[in-house]
Structures are given as C-alpha cells and as structure tokens.
Amino acid sequence: MGIKSQFWSLTQTINHVFDRKSVRKTAMETGFSQRLSKLTPEIFLSLCTFLKDSVGNESLQHLCSAISYPYQTSISKQALHERFNKQAVSFLKEIYQQLVSNQVKIPRHVDVNRLFSRIRIMDSTSFNLEGDYPDYPGFRNSGVKIQFDYDWLHGDFLYQSVDPQIKNDKSAAREIMNSLLPGDLVLRDLGFYAATIMKEINKRGAYFITRAPSKTKFWVGSSKEGWTQVVPEEDLKDKDSGKVIDYGFVKVGGDARNSFIGRVVAQKLTPEQRKRREKALKKKGQKGRNVQSALRRNDIQVLVTNITQEKLGPQDLYPLYTLRWQVEIIFKTWKSLYQINNVRRMKQERMECHLYGTLIRILLSSMTMFQCRYYLYQNHQKEISEYKAMDLIKGFLPYLESALCSGIKAIYELLLTVYENTKRHGIKDHRKRHQSPFDVLGLPYK
C-alpha cells in the first residue's frame, strides 16, 4: 500500500468532522446557532481552533480583526464577547467528542504486542487562572486540572476531563474503570494509587505497574500463619547500585480494606537516579509538601505489579514503567507549543472556549502525529520524536482551515506535505545510555 493511499482515512475523518454542514448541524443541536449571523459556526470554530490568534490571550479587538481579513466579516467587540457563552462551550465540547469518536477509523498501531493490547498512561496537568472563577477553585485562587488517559500503542485519546484544580486524581481513575479491557497495561503515578483501584484493575483482567507510596508496608505470610514485614530499604542498604530484589506476590498495605496482594520488586538506585529523586523531592518540599517519609526510601525504588515473573522478569519492569513519562512529553507540548495554560483575565465561558478549542487543536495534531509515527515505522523503520513532530504539525493548522474550504483533495495533499516534513525533520535523536520507547518495547529501528 503506497503512502498516498494510507492517509486517506485521516483525510476522511477530518473532512467528516469539520465539514460545514456537519459543523452547522452541531451548532444547531447544541443551541449555539439558531439562525445564521455574521459570525457563522464555522468561523467561530476556526477562531477558537485553527487561527494563530489565541482566544485565551488576545484582546477582543484583536480577535475581531483576525476574522475580518480571511472571512470579510465585521463584528463588534461586544457582539463577539456575547458569543462566548454556555452554548458556545457545548458546541466546542461536542466537536471535540466527535473527533475522539472518529479516532478508531485511523490505523496507528505501532506494534502487535504479545502481552499487552493497550498501554494506557493516565496523568493530570494543572495551571492557575487569573481572576475569580467559582466553578474552578484552585490551590491559589482559581485553577484548572485536565485529566488525561491515552493509549501509547495506538495513540488514541481514551479519556479527558476539564475539572477544578483541587479535584482528586483518584476520582478520575475510578470514573474510567468501566473502560478497562483484559490485556490493558495501566501506568500511572502515585496520585492515582489506591488499593481498591489496584484490586479492580486486576479483577477486570488488566495489568498495572505502579510505584508504591513511601509509607507503604509489605508483608509475607498468610492470614492463617500470620504476617511478617519485609523492609526493602533495609534489604538493599548494603547492596550495589542497580541491585534488584523480587519479593514475588506479597501483601501490600496494612488493614484488609487498604491492602491487596501484588508482586513487589525493589531496586537500589544508581547515583544519577538518586540525584534526580533528590531534586524532585526538593521541589516538592519547596511547595510545602511533606517529603520526610519519601526521604527514608530515597536510595530505592519500589514497584508493585500484578504481572507474573513468567510473563515479565524483574529487570524488565523498570524500563516498561518509564513509558509513563511519555505523558509528560505530551503535557509539555500542550503548554509550551499550544499555550493551553496561557489565559488572561476573562469571563468563564470564554476561558472554557479557549480550553476546548485548544484541545481540538491538540487532538487533531496528535491524530496526525501518531499516524505519521505509524507510517514512518511501517515504511522506513524510523522512530519519531513526538515533541518535534507536534511542533511541526502545529504549523499546518492555519492552512488546514483553507483546505477545508477547498475540498477533500486539498486536505489530503496538505497531510502528505505534513508527513514529508515529519519524515525529514521529526525523527528522534537517539542518545547513548538512554532508552527510547522503541528500545523499551524491543521495536527495531534504523
């Protein structure tokens, strides 16, 4: 199959979601547009999504000017201000959900993994807001937290929610429990850790690898014979860096409600790993968080999993868990490239339009990036740099808006240009002593 035919699915998806008739239908159904006006639904969508001018940071005067040139549309600041309302937020949220629903039509799976059907990485990112937003209480005045769960193998966005900054991560983990499938691998940080969640993941036939909180205790034995505590920091105290102890399946936690049976693997950190840990703990301490218990285990790292030794050896757990950091790269693109956290003081509905408009841009860019990743590996055995590729792809969005007006062929040709640019400028630079995701999963590349 030639590369020209391979991008047809993505082309059709973009055309289907952003077609003028489809956009206007969505606007009618969400109450955003009851009759056509100067600011049509497709122009408003373009303003929030495709144009370079940021709804979250530019002045209303500048935004009015930005749409006047390409669309020959004259609108006052007050009229535009009024269009940022609850119906506009519902309109953009629905466009986003339509794009999410159409991901499955696009082939992007980089590997047929024998053990895991999906590698689900979940985390949250948050930022403070200027001004007072009662619906978004934060740690300092107001703030937003975005919960995000995606499948690294396919590149699918599986769950996303925009919440107040103070919302607990564990509640989001419980909300997506019904979407877990047998064979999923779940990778998360400590904010999502709870014994009940681990037990539920295991019950659904999925796998997990998680760090154990520093206060967690581990026990060997049984209810009949009694439990004996094992202390990894003591067992590894005089061991060399990199030494691993696999305790097998033991009791993790204290009482019955807050404990479960899991496989515990402890590793003595190298000096470099210890320095990174100390730096991270120092940063947490500066934010006022209690790190005393974490400092007691500063020389070791303890992972808990339900994957048996027959399926995965102890030395393979740590590299696999490092895939969790891929979500941090994604969040870095959100903030540094797409400026989702760059929001000036404004009314809440306009702020929300900025968030959902930016999330549409991000999802559209990610769909394109993950398909480029798929074809670059299939056709050239190259590993893509997700950050580089997202930076390149970001630049095509203003041109996509004009391609949508010209027809499906123009969209298709634009995507081929994006692919060629990514092939030339978006390949990952591999460094010595640093494993890339393809290295971790054993995917050969040139």
C-alpha angles and dihedrals in degrees: 000000000000122000091246093063093042095068094053095094093056090046092053092047094052091046092049097050098040099037110131094238092048093048092049091048090053090048090054094047093050093046094244093120126026094163134009116267136170089281100058121193092254092052091049091048090050091049092053097039120019109029121088092234111096118230087202098054112020124086120254088246090056093047092051089052092047094060095040095071103050096033103031086231122148115199132161125241091245093051092050091046090055092050090064094083140127092278090054090053091050090049094054093043090054093050088051092050091049089054090049091051092052096053092091091066092066121080110228107138109134098190142023096222115199095210107032126044092191135009104216115196117187130185141134135236125199141183139183123255129217113236132019118302111174092195092055109050112182140185089263111029106303131357146161129230121194116201113206134185123177141166111242094197095056100022091233120154101227103176138005132167134175109220142162111284093245095059113123117247093221092064090059090049089055093047093061097043093105090059093061115112132196109272096029116136112214118205119182141148128249094276089075096045119124131140092232091054093050091050092049093050090052092046090057093054094252127128130235138192116190140160114247118237112254093248094054117120126209128212136191123200132051142274091260099046097033133246129279119198120235118204112204094191090058094044091052098037096103097030127109122260112278094026112146129204117194108199092183119218111347138153111283116202135004125276123030094260095052099038139075140174113263141151111262122204121179127192132191107235123236118239090258092051090047092053091052090049092050091049092051093047091049089053091050090048091053088056090057098256121142110249101164096107091046091054090059089063096037093121096055142046121214122201126190123201143157093220111114124234090246090061099039131014122224093252090057097055098071097051089047092051090054088070085078088077090067088081088059089059089052092051089048090058091048093056106029099036105025097031094219090158094050100100126150124206109291142131117296098249093055090048090052091048087054091051097048094039089053092046089055089053091047095048093046091049092046093050088053093045095050092049090050087050090052096049095041089056096041095048105028107015089236126147115225126223103232093203094048092046094049089050090053095043093050089069095060096062098085088052092048090064092060090043090056089057091049097051144255095303091059091051090050095050091047091054091051089054090051090052093050091049091049092049091053102038109016105065118125118253107226117218129202116260090012120107117214121208089261089053091051093051094042095243110158116227140170 
